[in-house]
Amino acid sequence: MSREIHIAVNGSNQGKGTKEQPYKTISFGAEVAQPGDRVIVHGGEYREWVKPKRGGTSNINRITYEAAEGEKVVIKGSEIIDHWELVEGTVWKATVDNEIFGDYNPYSTEIFGDWSMDPLDWHVHAGDVYLNGKSFYEAKSLMDVKNPVKRTEGYHAPWTKKMEPLLHPEDSIYQWYAEVLEDVTVIYANFHEANPNKELVEINVRKCCFYPDKTGRNYITVRGFEMAQAASPWTPPTADQPGLLGVNWSKGWIIEDNMIHDAKCSGISIGKEELTGDMLCTKYHRKPGYQHQMESVFMALQAGWSRDKIGSHIIRNNEIYDCGQNGIVGHLGCVFSEIYHNHIYNIAVKHEFFGYEIAGIKLHAPIDVQIHHNNLHHCTLGVWLDWQVQGTRISKNLFYANDRDLMIEVTHGPHLVDHNILASDYNFDNIAQGGAYVHNLCCGTMRREPVLNRATPYHFPHSTGVAGVTFVYGGDDRWYQNIFLGGTKTYTEQSTNGTVDYNGSPTSLEEYVERILATGNGDNEIFEQVKDPVYINQNGYLKGAPCFHREEERFVSEKDPKVKIVREDGKTYLEINIEKGLIEMKTKVLDTTDLGMTRIVEAPFEDPNGNLIVFDTDYNDVPRDINGSVGPFAQLKEGFNRIKIWG
């Protein structure tokens, strides 16, 4: 018989867990909750790491953790420190007993591991200091805390070979430094004009806020909380991947209507666990991280990685911000999930550390994952999908004011990118093949490269079963009914606007085979010499964006449509000027039968249930008429358009 278990800050763990006699901690409720139970948490602040002892048994017999209706519930991975001593000037120190940290001291835990990059000469730690909710920067030394210098440069961005600027350079002058001793940790911080004993000062204490310490805690719902200030560690795909909030290698979670912020690294994790590898490259240097990542795929299969046991999570209607590495992260454990209506921003823009595993959403092996109707802005990278991006759909998302909007890497498709607004200057890193791009607005540049030194797996459709392993040759892409803008600055030698980078590619599989046969006898080396086929038609090229030279039907204009993203009163609008010729392009409503099958995987574009996808609704889910239209909107008019795109 299901029941309600009530939690309140003025309750007692010796109570009955009723509304009249609630328990005091969420953790105690998690100890007693059984499948079908609702753990209702009443208003207040809870400083604890909730580790669910068990999960539900099915989608209709789950354990639900939820904030009481109309009440604000905050779970924090931090503790208040109010015994600061003045050292000199505006520098204070606090001596903290190490017992507060248990077996995980964030001030001795380095943000370091596979694919971490900067800083090169020292290591940032998982700890942090917050003044009235605002996080500080860790200083390299106590001397730097005493003599703060305003940081004017960010990290060295590896994809551009340029120094990326700090988005908030003024933040860098608030610094802390810690000395970890046997029994205590001494934290020094420069509070400038503030008296830390008269303000709210908190320090990271716990690795997570809500995360099982055992795998297989299935069918849990987490709803309506604010969670913040956790010392979550670096989460590459070859490591254990705990987040501030996460599922720990489970199935069927629903994470909805939460506010997640100030994770040192990752906010929400739907990723891998420790037994399939934990940063073995960094620890032992016997093999490259790539090889360990490949091994983790096959170890996961041996451990039961399948639709029956892992994934199928729903992450929706959350606000995720101010996280150092990722808003949402996952490798392997993210399969068959749906991520939608989330607002993700200020991810990795503090630039305190850097590596190759950073994005608003960073997923490896997102098989059949559906990412739609999200708003991602002011991120170092909006969405980065890596390895085994098969059956994945990125649809009707808003990207703007990001260093980069979207990256898809070392995968063979089929993956579908449709009806997205990509409004940053740098839209897309296409380090993949076998993608279909339909009805997108692309306001910036694209970089495209093959990868012939890292073979990656591909799968039987809608399955974790590995069908083969091969390199990424590039191409085998489809670009239909998109709008491209030219004139934006390029960030790499390979970056370009429009589709001109595909010039020289065959336009059918038959032509591709003819070119292969013409090269003579051979094996892999022949396929490395011939460009994959591409399928490009009925796109609009504005502001001088260059087009694929063999595109038969297209609209080309030098005029600037003056695209602008405007935020007003909690809503976001797109402003764009449209020419009559673009509206009058004769198109049809496409479906996935128009996209064919990918060359390597030999699989069609379809939904996770194997059904046809019809592109008959636009970015705002407005129905398209029978004639179709170019770009993400069905009802553009000639001249000035102002369209609500969020809120």
Stockholm file with secondary structure:
# STOCKHOLM 1.0

chainA/1-647         MSREIHIAVNGSNQGKGTKEQPYKTISFGAEVAQPGDRVIVHGGEYREWVKPKRGGTSNINRITYEAAEGEKVVIKGSEIIDHWELVEGTVWKATVDNEIFGDYNPYSTEIFGDWSMDPLDWHVHAGDVYLNGKSFYEAKSLMDVKNPVKRTEGYHAPWTKKMEPLLHPEDSIYQWYAEVLEDVTVIYANFHEANPNKELVEINVRKCCFYPDKTGRNYITVRGFEMAQAASPWTPPTADQPGLLGVNWSKGWIIEDNMIHDAKCSGISIGKEELTGDMLCTKYHRKPGYQHQMESVFMALQAGWSRDKIGSHIIRNNEIYDCGQNGIVGHLGCVFSEIYHNHIYNIAVKHEFFGYEIAGIKLHAPIDVQIHHNNLHHCTLGVWLDWQVQGTRISKNLFYANDRDLMIEVTHGPHLVDHNILASDYNFDNIAQGGAYVHNLCCGTMRREPVLNRATPYHFPHSTGVAGVTFVYGGDDRWYQNIFLGGTKTYTEQSTNGTVDYNGSPTSLEEYVERILATGNGDNEIFEQVKDPVYINQNGYLKGAPCFHREEERFVSEKDPKVKIVREDGKTYLEINIEKGLIEMKTKVLDTTDLGMTRIVEAPFEDPNGNLIVFDTDYNDVPRDINGSVGPFAQLKEGFNRIKIWG
#=GR chainA/1-647 SS CCCEEEECTTCCTTSCSSSSSCBSCHHHHHHHCCTTCEEEECSEEEESCBCCSCCCSBTTBCEEEEECTTCCEEEESEEECCCCEEEETTEEEEEEEGGGGTTCCTTTCBSCCTTEEECSSSCCBSCCEEETTEECEECSSHHHHHSCCCCCCCCEETTTTEECCCSCGGGGGSEEEEEECSSEEEEEEECTTCCTTTSCEEEECCSCSBCCSSSCCCSEEEESCEEEEECCCCCCTTSCCCCSEECSSCBCCEEESCEEEEESSEEEECCCCGGGCSSHHHHHCSSCHHHHHHHHHHHHHHTTCSTTTSBCCEEESCEEEEESSEEEEEESTTTTCEEESCEEEEESCSCSSEESSCEEEEEESCTTCEEESCEEEEESSSEEEESCCCSEEEESCEEESCSCSEEEESCCCCEEEESCEECSSEEEEEECBSEEEESCEECSEEEECCEEEEEEEEESTTSSCEEEEEEECCBCCEEESCEEECCCCCSSTTCBSTTGGGTTCCSSHHHHHHHHHHTCSCSHHHHHHSCCCCEEESEEEETTCCCCTTCSSEEECCCCCCCEEEEETTEEEEEEEECHHHHTCCCCCCBGGGGCBCTTTCCBCCCTTSCCCBCCBCTTCCBCCTTCCSSSCSCCCSEEEEEEEEC
#=GC SS_cons         CCCEEEECTTCCTTSCSSSSSCBSCHHHHHHHCCTTCEEEECSEEEESCBCCSCCCSBTTBCEEEEECTTCCEEEESEEECCCCEEEETTEEEEEEEGGGGTTCCTTTCBSCCTTEEECSSSCCBSCCEEETTEECEECSSHHHHHSCCCCCCCCEETTTTEECCCSCGGGGGSEEEEEECSSEEEEEEECTTCCTTTSCEEEECCSCSBCCSSSCCCSEEEESCEEEEECCCCCCTTSCCCCSEECSSCBCCEEESCEEEEESSEEEECCCCGGGCSSHHHHHCSSCHHHHHHHHHHHHHHTTCSTTTSBCCEEESCEEEEESSEEEEEESTTTTCEEESCEEEEESCSCSSEESSCEEEEEESCTTCEEESCEEEEESSSEEEESCCCSEEEESCEEESCSCSEEEESCCCCEEEESCEECSSEEEEEECBSEEEESCEECSEEEECCEEEEEEEEESTTSSCEEEEEEECCBCCEEESCEEECCCCCSSTTCBSTTGGGTTCCSSHHHHHHHHHHTCSCSHHHHHHSCCCCEEESEEEETTCCCCTTCSSEEECCCCCCCEEEEETTEEEEEEEECHHHHTCCCCCCBGGGGCBCTTTCCBCCCTTSCCCBCCBCTTCCBCCTTCCSSSCSCCCSEEEEEEEEC
//
